[in-house]
């Protein structure tokens, strides 16, 4: 069973011939070769989205209009306890087979899966270990409560922050979603240094200087 835009395929009365929704996304790579040298050098980037085809059997022909509207555009995609974002953008042309209609289409999903539910990790004693139960690096959301100027290192990445509010959120995701804020107020100018990531398994958190009373970590896990 899968769920798209909050609606399951069972609710839409369709069955996938094969629920082929998993797989590892390709990594972007740039190679440079020198004419008179052996081999090449490689520079690695992020991961490509995954494109998959899917064949669906429509069990109730009266739901066809609803199904076509459902499989249109972008939405959350849930499968086997994990969630990602998927997009159905290609044309959908139903084909008839006996009393059943078949829909063959393609969708594009994000490179990573996240747990559908995951408990936050709350830390109030330091040094500490933050865990990433996933199988690839994750970009966590940190809620840090402290005062004054603090300096900390998480998984080898050191950064500093100057508090002028009781707490701050630091969203470590790459791209335009990266942010530092308190309520609706941007606090990017208060931060210096890198944005940490969590490797699969254990990640050391050390307070180098300053006063921090609590760190709450969400978005700890990520899966290929």
C-alpha positions in Angstrom: 0.0 0.0 0.0 1.2 3.5 -0.7 -0.3 7.0 0.1 0.0 10.1 -2.1 -1.4 13.5 -1.0 -2.7 11.8 2.1 -4.9 9.3 0.1 -4.0 5.6 -0.1 -4.3 3.6 -3.3 -6.8 1.4 -1.5 -9.1 4.4 -1.0 -8.8 5.2 -4.7 -9.4 1.5 -5.5 -6.3 1.0 -7.6 -3.6 -1.7 -7.3 0.0 -1.3 -8.4 1.3 -4.2 -10.5 4.6 -3.8 -8.6 5.3 -1.3 -5.8 8.8 -0.4 -7.1 9.2 2.7 -5.1 12.6 2.1 -3.4 16.1 2.4 -4.9 19.2 4.5 -4.4 19.5 7.9 -6.1 22.5 8.6 -8.3 25.1 11.0 -7.0 26.1 14.0 -9.1 29.7 13.8 -10.0 32.1 15.9 -12.1 35.3 14.3 -13.4 38.4 16.0 -14.5 41.1 14.3 -16.6 44.6 15.6 -17.4 45.9 14.6 -20.8 49.3 13.4 -19.7 48.2 11.9 -16.3 46.6 8.5 -15.5 43.1 8.4 -14.2 41.0 11.3 -13.2 39.9 13.4 -10.3 36.3 13.5 -9.1 34.2 16.1 -7.4 31.0 14.8 -5.7 27.8 16.8 -5.3 24.3 16.1 -4.2 21.9 13.4 -5.4 19.6 13.3 -8.4 15.9 12.7 -7.9 14.6 9.2 -8.8 12.2 8.7 -11.7 10.1 5.5 -11.8 7.3 4.1 -13.9 4.3 2.5 -12.3 1.4 0.5 -13.7 -1.9 0.7 -11.8 -5.0 -1.4 -12.2 -8.2 0.6 -11.7 -10.7 -1.6 -9.9 -13.6 0.8 -9.9 -14.1 2.6 -13.2 -16.4 5.2 -11.6 -13.4 6.5 -9.7 -11.4 7.4 -12.9 -11.9 11.2 -12.7 -10.8 11.1 -9.0 -7.8 9.0 -9.9 -6.7 11.3 -12.7 -6.9 14.3 -10.4 -5.1 12.4 -7.6 -2.1 11.5 -9.8 -1.4 15.1 -10.8 1.3 17.4 -9.5 3.4 17.3 -6.3 2.6 15.8 -2.9 3.8 13.8 0.0 4.4 10.1 -0.8 4.3 7.4 2.0 5.5 3.9 1.7 6.4 1.3 4.3 6.6 3.7 7.2 8.6 6.4 5.3 7.8 9.6 3.6 9.2 11.7 0.8 7.9 14.1 -1.9 6.8 12.8 -5.3 5.6 14.4 -8.5 3.3 13.0 -11.2 3.9 15.2 -14.1 3.7 13.0 -17.3 0.5 12.4 -19.2 -1.9 9.6 -18.0 -3.7 7.7 -20.7 -5.9 4.8 -19.3 -5.9 1.6 -21.4 -8.7 -0.9 -21.3 -8.1 -4.6 -20.5 -11.3 -6.5 -20.2 -13.4 -4.9 -17.4 -10.3 -3.3 -15.8 -8.6 -0.1 -16.9 -4.8 0.1 -16.7 -2.9 3.3 -16.0 0.8 3.5 -16.9 2.6 6.6 -15.8 5.9 7.9 -14.4 6.7 9.9 -11.3 9.7 11.7 -9.9 10.5 11.4 -6.2 13.0 13.1 -4.0 16.3 11.4 -3.4 15.7 10.7 0.3 13.1 9.1 2.5 12.3 10.2 6.1 10.6 8.3 8.9 6.9 8.9 9.0 7.2 9.3 12.7 10.4 9.8 14.8 11.0 10.9 18.4 13.0 14.0 19.0 16.3 13.5 20.8 16.6 15.9 23.8 20.0 16.5 25.4 20.7 18.4 28.6 24.1 17.0 29.6 27.2 17.5 27.6 29.3 16.1 25.9 26.6 14.0 24.3 26.0 11.6 21.4 23.3 12.3 18.7 22.2 9.3 16.8 21.1 9.0 13.1 19.3 5.6 12.7 19.2 6.1 8.9 21.6 4.9 6.2 22.9 8.2 4.8 23.9 11.6 6.1 21.0 13.7 7.5 20.6 17.5 7.9 19.0 18.0 11.3 16.9 20.8 12.8 18.4 21.9 16.1 16.6 23.8 18.8 19.3 25.2 21.1 18.5 26.9 24.5 21.3 29.0 26.0 22.7 32.4 26.8 25.5 34.6 25.8 28.0 33.5 23.2 28.3 29.8 22.7 30.7 27.7 20.6 29.9 24.0 19.9 31.0 21.2 17.7 28.7 18.5 16.2 30.1 15.7 14.2 33.3 17.6 13.5 31.6 20.8 12.4 32.2 23.8 14.7 29.9 26.9 14.8 29.1 29.8 17.2 26.0 31.6 18.1 25.2 34.8 20.1 22.0 34.5 22.0 19.6 37.5 22.3 16.5 35.3 22.8 16.1 32.3 25.1 16.5 29.8 22.3 17.1 29.5 18.5 16.3 27.1 15.7 19.1 26.1 13.3 17.9 24.3 10.2 20.9 22.6 8.7 19.3 21.5 5.4 21.2 22.5 2.3 19.8 24.9 -0.2 17.2 27.6 0.3 15.6 25.8 3.3 18.7 26.4 5.4 17.7 28.9 8.2 18.4 30.3 11.6 15.4 31.7 13.4 13.5 32.5 16.6 9.7 32.4 16.1 9.3 34.4 12.8 12.5 36.4 13.2 15.7 35.6 11.2 18.8 35.2 13.3 21.3 34.3 10.6 23.6 37.3 11.6 24.0 35.8 15.1 25.5 32.6 13.8 29.0 31.9 12.4 30.7 28.8 11.3 29.4 25.7 9.5 26.1 23.8 9.4 26.6 20.3 10.8 25.2 17.1 9.4 24.7 13.7 11.1 26.5 10.6 9.8 24.7 7.3 10.1 25.2 6.0 13.7 26.7 8.1 16.5 27.7 11.8 16.3 29.6 13.6 19.1 28.3 16.9 20.4 30.7 19.0 22.4 30.2 22.4 24.0 33.5 24.2 23.6 32.5 27.4 25.4 29.4 29.2 26.7 26.2 28.2 28.4 23.8 25.8 26.8 21.1 24.1 28.8 19.3 22.0 26.2 19.5 20.9 22.6 16.6 19.2 20.9 17.3 17.4 17.6 14.6 16.6 15.0 15.0 15.3 11.5 17.7 12.9 12.7 17.2 10.1 10.3 17.4 9.9 6.5 17.4 7.0 4.1 18.4 6.4 0.5 
